[in-house]
Every structure is written in structure tokens, then in C-alpha cells.
């Protein structure tokens, strides 16, 4: 099976320049990402200890920032290498205030490139975040006796069903992982059946919070929002913005001074979103600091990375995307930390345990139609009930989970004397 996988990944590698050109046209790649994915790595400026984290995109990278901040203070660690797959994640990483951090894009998972990567960076420890399972990389890390951790591990039922069909191959790959620190109980069960040697469950690392978190937002935007009745749709995916536009139209009949803020998951879709909403007869303002905002703006479209928290600090009624389509939802904990009411669609299997927790606290609510969403938002907007102070509770949970995860990381570092 590994022979077949390597054959298939090599075919993809041969075709990838054409795939790259398509992604470049759609603003999903640039020449820097292409270069690094094809084995032209950054210069290794230090011969000291390198700790390596890999996460697919924005959510995975943001979840480990509290860990990066702790490791930054360890004098034995010379470099913290972060790899990721997307442009959006690289832009988020550039804003992380960790001096030892260096970012590059994850190479195509061929046997040759993964060996080249390992020999170039020589990591003392490799940590794969969430559900990042790359067979060639894991096999070659194991061959080089580099300890490997699956951090904040998450395996969905759909993913498990695919892996379990290839039992021998799955066992070979998952056996390469020294320890899996699971984000939920379902994942622990699946990973055990797939052949992981050692498992621990402490909770979802996304409860943890960065110590250097800061809020920056233009005064003009703050003033404009303060004069409006406002709600926010965050981390929206394809087709969800149209849904949000229809909610706005229903709600505007009852609330004249209404403003909807949309923060799409992928900002390269800006033109498409603007076109869709304009067709609904809505006035759109694209987020540009210092550009005057028309008083008749219906939708304020945010087209930059890393400003979600700033808007959560101002807006207390939030819809979280990736939940109306079959994507599995987005992390609701960031919004919850800022005391927001959270609405979401029915597809939140990626964070089912987190949403169950928030639902018990009356923080989140499931919605299905735009009329239902508009009605619930109206109730929230006019509600005079004081919001529960939920931030402290999340902080306590987050600190416990963070502490246990860091302890496990150091246990494996010390055990392997790396």
C-alpha cells in the first residue's frame, strides 16, 4: 500500500505545477509558497535545537500560539519551526510575537522531499496539529528516530471510516506517532482502533488563550459601529454569505439602522461575495482603513487577516460559518471568550463537544433558515438580560488544558534527551 501511495503522490507531484497555476490564478498560492512546497527551503541559520509544529491552516496555527509563547522562554530551544499549507496561515503567523519562530510551507509529501526536509531542518521533535497525517513524512521521521506528537488530535467519523478500510497501511502510519494528545473522546476511540500506541485526552487546546492577545481597530470603524445596530457573520464559506444577505434583508424590515459585518474564512473570495450581495440589492463597504464609510452601508465586508477578535470585542451577536454547509463548523471559543452570543448551522461536527458545552451554558444556538435566524437575532438585539461573564470560566479550563499539553511535550523531550 505504501508503494501505491508513493506512486500516486509522485503523479500528483508531476501534475502539481499545473495545479499551482490554477491556485495562483485563484489567489490561493504565491511564488514563495510554490518554491517552498517544492523543496527550496529557507536557510537553516542555527545548529541548535529545532522544535517543529505543522498545522494545515489558520485555526490549527492559532490553537498553538499559547504553546509557542511558553516554548519561547526555553533557552534550550534555538528555533521553533512552523509549517503550514495555506497563504492565510502564513499571514497569521507573521503576526505572532515569538522571536524564535520561523515559518515555511510544508513540502509535497513525496519520499524524496520529506527526507530532504528532515535532513535540512533536523528537528528534535515534530508535532502535527489536529488531523494532519502525512504518510511519507511520518514514516521518514520514524526512520530517523525523531519523536512525533499528534497535538490536539481530531479524527472525524468520516476520516476514520476512510482510514479503517486500509487497516495494515493505517497501523503502519499511526504507529509512527509516539503520543496522541486528543481534543475529544471520539478521536481517542478512533485513534486507538487505527493503531496509535499512546493516547491521552485533556480537552481541546483551543480553550487556551494567548498571553499577548491585543485588540487593534480603527477609531472610524468603532464610531461607525457604535451608531448602528450591528451583528457579525464570521468564518463564512461559499454560499453562506448569500444566506447572511437574506437574513439582513428580513431583519432590516424591523431594524432600520442595521449593519451586518461579514468576515469570510477565505478573503480571496472578496469580489465574488461583493457581487453576490450586490445582486441582493445591498450596499457593500469593503474594509479599508481610513476610507470613509457610507452611512447607508448594509454590509461591512472584512478582507484582511487577524482582525476577527477586534470585531468580537465590539459586536456581541455572532453567526459562525462553515456550519450551514457540510464543512463541520469553525471554532466558537474565540467568540465565546469575548462574551458573544453564537448562532450556528446544523453542521458543527468538527467541534461537537465544544458546542455541546456552550449550548448548556446558553451561549450558542442552532439555526436552520434565514427567517429563524432573523427572528432570533431580533430577540438577542432587544434582550435586556445581562450577559453571563463566561470569559473567566473558559480561561480556567484553557489554562488547565495548556498546562497538561506542555507537560506532555516536555516529557517526550526529556525522555528522548533531545
Backbone torsions as a table, in degrees:
resi	resn	phi	psi	omega
1	UNK	NA	-37.3	179.3
2	UNK	-65.8	-33.6	176.6
3	UNK	-62.3	-43.9	-179.9
4	UNK	-64.7	-42.1	179.1
5	UNK	-60.8	-45.7	-178.4
6	UNK	-65.7	-36.7	176.1
7	UNK	-62.3	-46.7	-178.7
8	UNK	-64.2	-44.3	-178.2
9	UNK	-67.8	-30.7	176.5
10	UNK	-69.5	-36.0	174.9
11	UNK	-63.5	-44.0	178.1
12	UNK	-61.7	-39.6	179.4
13	UNK	-61.2	-42.0	179.5
14	UNK	-65.0	-38.3	-178.3
15	UNK	-83.8	-14.3	-171.7
16	UNK	-60.0	-30.0	175.0
17	UNK	-58.3	-36.8	178.7
18	UNK	-70.8	-39.9	176.4
19	UNK	-62.7	-41.0	179.7
20	UNK	-60.1	-43.2	-179.2
21	UNK	-61.0	-38.6	177.0
22	UNK	-65.7	-43.5	179.4
23	UNK	-68.0	-34.5	176.4
24	UNK	-63.6	-43.1	178.6
25	UNK	-62.9	-32.0	179.3
26	UNK	-92.0	10.7	177.4
27	UNK	62.6	28.5	178.0
28	UNK	-97.1	-9.3	177.9
29	UNK	-138.6	164.1	165.6
30	UNK	-137.2	178.5	-174.4
31	UNK	-68.6	-27.6	177.8
32	UNK	-66.9	-46.0	-179.5
33	UNK	-64.9	-39.3	178.5
34	UNK	-61.0	-46.8	-178.1
35	UNK	-59.2	-46.6	-176.1
36	UNK	-73.3	-34.2	178.2
37	UNK	-67.9	-20.9	-179.4
38	UNK	-102.0	18.9	168.5
39	UNK	95.1	8.4	174.7
40	UNK	-95.8	86.6	-169.2
41	UNK	-85.4	159.8	174.7
42	UNK	-62.2	152.6	177.8
43	UNK	-66.6	134.5	178.3
44	UNK	-83.8	104.3	-171.6
45	UNK	-84.7	-4.9	-176.6
46	UNK	-138.0	145.5	176.2
47	UNK	-96.1	3.0	-177.7
48	UNK	-78.5	-168.2	-176.1
49	UNK	-71.4	129.3	177.9
50	UNK	-114.8	124.5	172.9
51	UNK	-103.2	127.7	-173.0
52	UNK	-114.5	129.2	173.9
53	UNK	-116.2	138.4	172.9
54	UNK	-127.3	128.0	175.8
55	UNK	-136.5	145.1	-174.3
56	UNK	-63.3	-50.7	-171.3
57	UNK	-148.8	-156.4	-170.8
58	UNK	-57.8	-51.9	-175.0
59	UNK	-59.2	-43.3	-179.2
60	UNK	-65.1	-43.0	-178.5
61	UNK	-67.0	-43.1	-179.7
62	UNK	-62.0	-32.4	-176.8
63	UNK	-68.1	-21.5	-177.2
64	UNK	-102.0	0.0	-179.3
65	UNK	-54.9	-43.7	177.6
66	UNK	-59.6	-34.1	177.3
67	UNK	-70.2	-41.9	179.2
68	UNK	-59.5	-39.6	-179.4
69	UNK	-64.7	-35.0	178.3
70	UNK	-72.6	-44.2	-178.4
71	UNK	-68.2	-26.7	178.4
72	UNK	-55.1	-33.0	-176.4
73	UNK	-84.2	-1.5	-179.2
74	UNK	-87.0	113.5	-176.6
75	UNK	-67.0	-18.9	-179.4
76	UNK	-78.4	-15.8	-179.4
77	UNK	-98.2	118.8	-177.7
78	UNK	-86.6	-39.1	-178.7
79	UNK	-140.1	145.3	171.4
80	UNK	-115.5	109.4	-179.7
81	UNK	-91.6	130.6	174.5
82	UNK	-117.5	128.0	170.7
83	UNK	-116.5	150.7	178.1
84	UNK	-151.6	176.4	-175.9
85	UNK	-108.6	-18.3	-170.4
86	UNK	-116.8	154.5	176.4
87	UNK	-63.6	-40.2	-178.2
88	UNK	-59.5	-39.7	-179.3
89	UNK	-67.4	-36.5	180.0
90	UNK	-64.8	-33.3	179.3
91	UNK	-73.3	-34.2	175.5
92	UNK	-67.1	-43.0	-179.0
93	UNK	-61.1	-36.3	-179.0
94	UNK	-62.5	-17.9	-179.5
95	UNK	-97.1	-3.8	179.4
96	UNK	-77.5	127.3	-175.6
97	UNK	-90.0	71.0	176.7
98	UNK	-131.3	112.1	-172.4
99	UNK	-63.8	-33.3	-175.6
100	UNK	-80.0	-3.3	-171.7
101	UNK	-79.7	136.3	170.8
102	UNK	-133.6	137.7	-177.5
103	UNK	-114.9	142.2	166.1
104	UNK	-150.0	163.5	-177.9
105	UNK	-81.4	145.7	-178.2
106	UNK	-68.4	134.0	-178.0
107	UNK	-72.4	159.0	172.5
108	UNK	-58.9	137.5	-169.4
109	UNK	-79.6	51.6	172.6
110	UNK	-87.3	159.8	179.7
111	UNK	-61.8	-42.1	-178.4
112	UNK	-65.4	-49.5	-175.9
113	UNK	-68.8	-35.4	179.5
114	UNK	-69.4	-38.0	175.1
115	UNK	-64.6	-41.6	178.5
116	UNK	-61.8	-42.4	179.3
117	UNK	-61.2	-48.9	-178.2
118	UNK	-62.8	-43.4	179.8
119	UNK	-67.3	-30.4	-179.8
120	UNK	-74.4	-48.7	-173.9
121	UNK	-91.1	-27.1	-179.5
122	UNK	45.2	59.6	-178.5
123	UNK	-67.6	146.3	175.9
124	UNK	-82.3	-25.2	-179.0
125	UNK	-153.2	137.1	178.1
126	UNK	-116.3	127.8	180.0
127	UNK	-123.1	117.7	178.8
128	UNK	-100.4	126.5	-171.9
129	UNK	-93.5	135.4	170.6
130	UNK	73.3	-108.2	-175.3
131	UNK	-125.3	30.6	-178.6
132	UNK	-81.3	98.1	-179.9
133	UNK	-118.1	108.8	179.8
134	UNK	-118.4	105.5	-171.2
135	UNK	-53.0	-51.6	-177.7
136	UNK	-62.9	-42.1	179.9
137	UNK	-63.9	-45.5	-179.0
138	UNK	-64.8	-41.4	179.3
139	UNK	-64.1	-40.5	-178.1
140	UNK	-75.8	-31.4	172.4
141	UNK	-64.1	-42.7	179.0
142	UNK	-63.8	-41.9	179.1
143	UNK	-61.7	-35.1	179.7
144	UNK	-88.5	6.6	177.9
145	UNK	56.7	39.9	175.6
146	UNK	-97.8	119.2	-178.2
147	UNK	-61.1	140.2	-174.4
148	UNK	-128.2	134.2	-179.7
149	UNK	-121.3	135.4	169.0
150	UNK	-96.4	105.0	-170.1
151	UNK	-95.6	134.9	-176.7
152	UNK	51.3	43.3	-171.8
153	UNK	-57.8	138.7	178.4
154	UNK	-144.6	117.8	175.0
155	UNK	-122.6	119.9	178.9
156	UNK	-80.5	165.4	178.7
157	UNK	-61.1	-39.3	179.6
158	UNK	-61.7	-44.7	179.6
159	UNK	-66.7	-42.8	178.4
160	UNK	-59.3	-43.8	-179.0
161	UNK	-61.5	-32.6	177.6
162	UNK	-71.8	-45.5	-178.0
163	UNK	-66.3	-39.6	-173.0
164	UNK	-68.5	-18.8	176.3
165	UNK	-69.0	-21.2	-179.0
166	UNK	-115.9	65.5	-169.5
167	UNK	-56.7	-49.1	-177.4
168	UNK	-65.6	-43.9	179.1
169	UNK	-63.8	-45.5	179.8
170	UNK	-59.3	-46.3	-179.2
171	UNK	-61.4	-40.4	179.5
172	UNK	-62.1	-42.0	-177.7
173	UNK	-74.6	-51.0	-175.3
174	UNK	-70.6	-21.2	174.5
175	UNK	-68.3	-18.1	179.8
176	UNK	-74.1	-16.1	-177.1
177	UNK	-86.6	122.7	-178.2
178	UNK	-68.6	-42.4	178.1
179	UNK	-152.2	141.0	174.5
180	UNK	-112.0	120.0	176.3
181	UNK	-98.3	102.7	-167.1
182	UNK	-84.1	143.8	179.9
183	UNK	-87.4	-16.6	177.3
184	UNK	-153.2	164.2	-175.2
185	UNK	-68.9	-34.2	179.3
186	UNK	-61.2	-43.0	178.7
187	UNK	-61.6	-43.2	179.0
188	UNK	-56.9	-42.2	179.7
189	UNK	-64.7	-46.2	-178.4
190	UNK	-66.0	-44.1	-178.0
191	UNK	-65.1	-35.1	177.3
192	UNK	-61.8	-43.0	-178.9
193	UNK	-71.5	-25.3	-179.4
194	UNK	-85.0	-9.2	173.5
195	UNK	112.1	11.3	176.1
196	UNK	-65.2	136.9	-174.3
197	UNK	-76.6	-42.1	-174.4
198	UNK	-135.3	130.7	-176.2
199	UNK	-132.0	143.0	171.5
200	UNK	-142.5	144.6	179.4
201	UNK	-122.4	116.4	178.2
202	UNK	-117.3	-12.8	-176.6
203	UNK	118.9	173.4	-175.6
204	UNK	-77.9	122.5	-178.5
205	UNK	-62.4	-17.3	-179.0
206	UNK	-71.8	-6.7	170.8
207	UNK	-70.6	-26.0	-176.3
208	UNK	-72.2	154.7	-173.7
209	UNK	-128.1	140.6	177.5
210	UNK	-66.2	141.2	178.9
211	UNK	-78.7	-19.9	-176.8
212	UNK	-105.2	20.7	-178.6
213	UNK	-62.5	129.0	-179.3
214	UNK	-133.8	153.9	-179.7
215	UNK	-111.4	123.2	177.0
216	UNK	-133.2	122.0	179.0
217	UNK	-152.0	140.5	-176.1
218	UNK	-62.3	139.7	179.2
219	UNK	-57.4	-36.9	-179.6
220	UNK	-60.0	-40.7	-179.2
221	UNK	-69.5	-42.3	178.7
222	UNK	-58.7	-46.3	-179.4
223	UNK	-64.2	-42.4	-178.8
224	UNK	-63.9	-46.1	-179.7
225	UNK	-64.1	-37.7	-178.1
226	UNK	-64.0	-21.4	-179.8
227	UNK	-92.8	-1.2	-175.8
228	UNK	-116.5	159.5	165.6
229	UNK	-90.8	115.6	-165.1
230	UNK	-129.4	147.0	170.9
231	UNK	-140.3	167.0	-172.1
232	UNK	-133.4	136.5	170.9
233	UNK	-109.8	116.2	-172.0
234	UNK	-116.2	150.4	178.2
235	UNK	55.4	41.1	-178.9
236	UNK	-77.5	149.7	179.1
237	UNK	-116.2	178.6	-179.1
238	UNK	-51.1	132.9	179.7
239	UNK	82.2	-19.1	-179.1
240	UNK	-76.2	-29.5	178.5
241	UNK	-64.9	-35.4	177.6
242	UNK	-64.0	-41.1	175.2
243	UNK	-58.5	-45.7	-179.3
244	UNK	-63.5	-40.6	177.4
245	UNK	-59.7	-40.5	178.9
246	UNK	-68.3	-37.3	175.5
247	UNK	-60.9	-44.6	179.9
248	UNK	-58.2	-44.2	-177.9
249	UNK	-63.8	-40.2	177.9
250	UNK	-65.9	-45.0	-176.0
251	UNK	-70.7	-31.1	-177.9
252	UNK	-66.3	-24.9	177.1
253	UNK	-65.9	-24.6	-178.7
254	UNK	-104.2	-28.5	-177.5
255	UNK	-125.1	104.3	-172.0
256	UNK	-70.1	-35.4	-173.8
257	UNK	-94.7	41.2	-170.5
258	UNK	-86.5	139.0	172.8
259	UNK	-130.8	131.5	174.9
260	UNK	-111.4	125.6	175.8
261	UNK	-99.9	128.5	177.8
262	UNK	-117.2	126.2	176.7
263	UNK	-118.4	94.1	-176.5
264	UNK	-69.0	152.4	178.7
265	UNK	-64.5	-38.6	-178.3
266	UNK	-121.3	108.4	-171.2
267	UNK	-74.4	-12.8	177.0
268	UNK	-66.4	-11.1	179.2
269	UNK	-87.5	9.5	-174.3
270	UNK	-50.4	-50.8	-176.5
271	UNK	-64.1	-41.0	-179.8
272	UNK	-64.3	-43.6	179.6
273	UNK	-62.9	-45.6	-179.9
274	UNK	-59.5	-42.4	179.7
275	UNK	-64.2	-44.9	180.0
276	UNK	-59.7	-45.7	-176.4
277	UNK	-72.9	-33.2	177.0
278	UNK	-64.2	-37.7	177.9
279	UNK	-62.7	-24.9	177.2
280	UNK	-82.8	0.8	178.2
281	UNK	83.9	21.9	-178.1
282	UNK	-99.9	146.1	177.1
283	UNK	-88.5	124.1	-173.9
284	UNK	-112.0	135.1	170.4
285	UNK	-117.7	121.7	178.0
286	UNK	-86.9	132.0	-175.7
287	UNK	-55.9	108.6	175.3
288	UNK	-140.9	106.4	-178.8
289	UNK	-51.3	138.1	177.0
290	UNK	76.2	-6.1	174.6
291	UNK	-84.0	131.4	-176.9
292	UNK	-60.6	136.5	-178.8
293	UNK	-98.0	125.1	179.0
294	UNK	-63.8	132.8	-179.0
295	UNK	-60.6	-25.0	-178.6
296	UNK	-90.7	12.3	179.5
297	UNK	-61.3	129.7	174.8
298	UNK	-90.8	-45.4	-174.9
299	UNK	-125.4	126.9	175.1
300	UNK	-100.9	111.2	-173.8
301	UNK	-99.2	116.4	-178.4
302	UNK	-88.1	122.0	-175.3
303	UNK	-119.7	29.5	178.6
304	UNK	-128.2	162.4	179.9
305	UNK	-92.5	150.3	168.0
306	UNK	79.8	14.9	-178.7
307	UNK	-112.4	5.7	-177.3
308	UNK	-57.4	-45.7	-178.3
309	UNK	-60.1	-37.5	179.9
310	UNK	-60.9	-41.8	179.2
311	UNK	-72.9	-33.9	175.5
312	UNK	-63.1	-31.0	-179.8
313	UNK	-70.0	-21.1	-178.1
314	UNK	-103.3	-30.6	-171.9
315	UNK	-115.3	128.1	-171.3
316	UNK	-105.9	-1.6	175.9
317	UNK	-120.1	114.2	-169.4
318	UNK	-124.8	135.8	166.0
319	UNK	-103.7	132.2	178.8
320	UNK	-105.8	124.1	-175.0
321	UNK	-79.6	-170.7	-174.7
322	UNK	69.9	11.3	-172.8
323	UNK	-119.1	-14.9	174.6
324	UNK	-88.7	-28.9	175.7
325	UNK	-96.2	172.5	-178.1
326	UNK	-85.1	63.1	179.2
327	UNK	-107.0	-32.8	177.6
328	UNK	109.3	2.9	176.1
329	UNK	88.1	169.4	177.8
330	UNK	-121.8	163.7	-176.9
331	UNK	-63.3	118.1	-178.7
332	UNK	-89.4	-5.4	-170.8
333	UNK	-69.1	-32.1	179.0
334	UNK	-62.1	-45.8	178.1
335	UNK	-65.4	-39.8	179.7
336	UNK	-62.1	-37.2	179.7
337	UNK	-61.6	-28.1	-179.5
338	UNK	-94.4	14.5	174.8
339	UNK	74.2	27.4	-177.7
340	UNK	-88.2	148.7	165.9
341	UNK	-81.0	136.9	-173.2
342	UNK	-120.6	125.4	172.3
343	UNK	-106.6	147.3	179.6
344	UNK	-153.9	158.3	176.2
345	UNK	-78.9	-173.2	-175.0
346	UNK	-77.7	-14.5	-174.0
347	UNK	-100.5	84.3	-178.9
348	UNK	-126.8	34.5	-175.9
349	UNK	-64.3	-22.4	177.5
350	UNK	-66.7	-24.1	-177.1
351	UNK	-134.0	37.7	-173.5
352	UNK	-57.9	-44.1	-179.0
353	UNK	-66.9	-38.0	179.1
354	UNK	-65.8	-44.8	179.6
355	UNK	-66.2	-36.2	175.7
356	UNK	-60.7	-42.0	177.8
357	UNK	-62.6	-47.0	-179.1
358	UNK	-67.5	-35.5	179.2
359	UNK	-64.4	-38.8	177.4
360	UNK	-64.3	-28.1	180.0
361	UNK	-89.7	5.2	-176.4
362	UNK	57.8	35.3	178.4
363	UNK	-94.8	-33.6	-176.0
364	UNK	-121.3	157.5	178.3
365	UNK	-146.3	137.8	178.5
366	UNK	-84.0	135.6	177.0
367	UNK	-127.2	159.2	-177.4
368	UNK	-125.0	-39.4	-174.6
369	UNK	-122.1	161.7	-179.1
370	UNK	-71.2	-29.2	176.2
371	UNK	-67.1	-43.0	177.9
372	UNK	-63.3	-42.2	179.6
373	UNK	-62.3	-45.5	179.9
374	UNK	-61.8	-42.6	180.0
375	UNK	-64.3	-42.0	-179.0
376	UNK	-69.6	-39.0	177.4
377	UNK	-62.2	-39.8	178.8
378	UNK	-60.1	-42.6	178.1
379	UNK	-63.2	-43.0	180.0
380	UNK	-64.8	-41.6	-178.2
381	UNK	-63.2	-40.7	-176.9
382	UNK	-93.7	-0.9	179.4
383	UNK	-67.9	136.5	179.5
384	UNK	-106.9	9.9	177.4
385	UNK	-71.6	141.4	177.1
386	UNK	-73.2	136.4	178.6
387	UNK	-73.8	141.5	177.3
388	UNK	-69.2	142.7	176.1
389	UNK	-80.9	99.4	-172.0
390	UNK	-99.3	-17.9	-175.0
391	UNK	-56.5	-44.1	-177.0
392	UNK	-61.8	-41.6	-179.4
393	UNK	-63.0	-43.8	179.3
394	UNK	-65.5	-39.2	179.3
395	UNK	-60.4	-43.8	-179.6
396	UNK	-62.9	-46.8	178.8
397	UNK	-61.4	-46.4	-178.4
398	UNK	-60.6	-41.5	-179.9
399	UNK	-64.0	-39.6	178.8
400	UNK	-64.9	-45.3	-179.2
401	UNK	-65.1	-43.2	179.5
402	UNK	-61.0	-46.7	-178.6
403	UNK	-59.4	-43.2	-178.2
404	UNK	-68.9	-38.5	178.8
405	UNK	-66.6	-43.1	179.3
406	UNK	-64.7	-38.2	177.8
407	UNK	-60.1	-43.2	179.6
408	UNK	-65.6	-38.6	178.4
409	UNK	-61.6	-44.1	-179.8
410	UNK	-71.2	-30.6	176.5
411	UNK	-62.2	-43.3	-178.9
412	UNK	-73.6	-33.6	175.0
413	UNK	-62.5	-48.7	-178.1
414	UNK	-69.5	-38.8	-179.1
415	UNK	-62.7	-38.2	-178.8
416	UNK	-92.0	1.3	177.8
417	UNK	53.2	45.1	-177.9
418	UNK	-114.1	NA	NA
